[in-house]
Amino acid sequence: MTLLKDETVHDLGESVAVPGYDRSALTTGIVHIGVGGFHRAHQAMYLDLLMREGKALDWAICGLGLLPRDVRMRDALKAQDGLYTLVLKHADGTIEPTVIGSIIDYLYGPDDPEAAIEKMADPQVRIVSLTVTEGGYNVNPVTGEFDLRNEQVRADLADGAVPTTSFAYVTEALRRRRDRGVTPFTVMSCDNIQGNGEVAHKMFVAFARAKDAELADWIESNVPFPNSMVDRITPVTTDDDRALVAERFGIEDAWPVVCEPFAQWVLEEKFADGRPPYEEVGVQVVEDVMPYELMKLRLLNASHQAVAYFGYLAGYRLVHDACQDPLFARFLLAYMDREGTPTLRPVPGVDLTEYKHTLIERFSNPNVRDTLARLCAESSDRIPKWLVPVIRENLAAGGEVRLSAAIVASWARYAEGVDEAGEPIEVVDRLAEQLTAVARTQDRDDLAFIRDRDLFGDLVDDERFVGPYRSALASLHRDGARVTLENLDDAELD
């Protein structure tokens, strides 16, 4: 067994691709906030591909963690010199391991906030990127504005406060660069949010304005926030994944990453001080990301929510098992065809019919073993951003919303915290306690769940949505998830 480190990586067998470049010659050009599985399967992987071609050697990544759970990532990466194993799992059972070397440092903000800020203030760093999840942008889901009521934000705005949020760290680093006459870095969001760069711009400027109006003006005028669309299914790493890496390839890796073979990154050409030549390793660098972004959010991400709650309630626990069920596959394709696609703009270079069928194939990959529980988590940050806009646009255009309403109803039923066999469901959500309490009153008020205007706005006032929502929720309680889908199949999916 080989412990993964710089001095041992070249001792691995020929079946494992390892960095062929001199990692000691790399320098940091990117600080990435929120290093998790997805970042390591996606942005860090693209950089590693460039480095294997002798390019982007001054664009290596320094990870930055700000949350208590990031301590585990700090310890894992520090022990392994930033190295980790990326394992591609193909549908035919082929397993393809690669050791990724593009992360060369990791800082945990609470350990030394000053060091983290100074790292971002260093002129050598030209991009600060983020994968902080949909909830990490502190957006009020109804108003779309920055939530100044957030307790952490309020604490960070106090005079002399030690920073805790990404807003405080990034804003202070930008202030120092401005005061020192250093070119600002680009803030590059890689999260699943429509117009993620625009959202990041609005939220970071709003925080800065609450702290220092002049600094906010400078950020607004000088700091680029490119939009991007990112895509790769990356399940949470399990002990079985660690065991596979150890047993098949002889690698002792505390935190490998497993993912599907497919990867896509569409990135807006909008940078303050250069960028790696991403287009040379398959990234689509374009002038307008929005069509690609909407396609992904409203087809892939919304379809994940469509299968998540129905699948879990029907007794499935793995995504591929549900998606290999013809009833679920028909439901997903019907949602995408009838309700998701009508809200999209033309997507240059993409055959949407092929894309949608490819999604079902990707979801059905038995070797990725993505869990429905992962897709069900943090729904209060996902449904309002991925599915509610589809509903609103279809209502405005006089289009269909029956299938989207059924998806929302399946979330409402799931949020009760008990499955159809009477077994408890662990509802993982920042609003879990609130959501479950409300969902458990649905026997007395079947619209209780969608009365939350912070999540659903005025949908509760629109009978075109309320009617099919009520019908689906009643069926879920009376007949269960599978029969509800069968009834939708009979009525809607012919």
Secondary structure by P-SEA (a helix, b strand, c coil): cccccccccccccccccccccccccccccbbbccccccccccaaaaaaaaaaacccccbbbbbbbccccaaaaaaaaaaaccbbbbbbbccccbbbbbbbccccccccccccaaaaaaaaacccccbbbbccccccccccccccccccccaaaaaaaccccccccaaaaaaaaaaaaaaaccccccccccccccaaaaaaaaaaaaaaaaccaaaaaaaaaccccccbbbbbbcccccaaaaaaaaaaccccccbbbbbccbbbbbbcccccccccccccccccccccaaaaaaaaaacaaaaaaaaaaaaaaaccccaaaaaacaaaaaaaaaaaacccccccccccccaaaaaaaaaaaaaacccccccccccccccccccccccaaaaaaaaaaccccaaaaaaaaaaaaaacccccccccccccccaaaaaaaaaaaccccccccccccccccccccccaaaaaaaaaaaaaacccaaaaaaaaaacccc
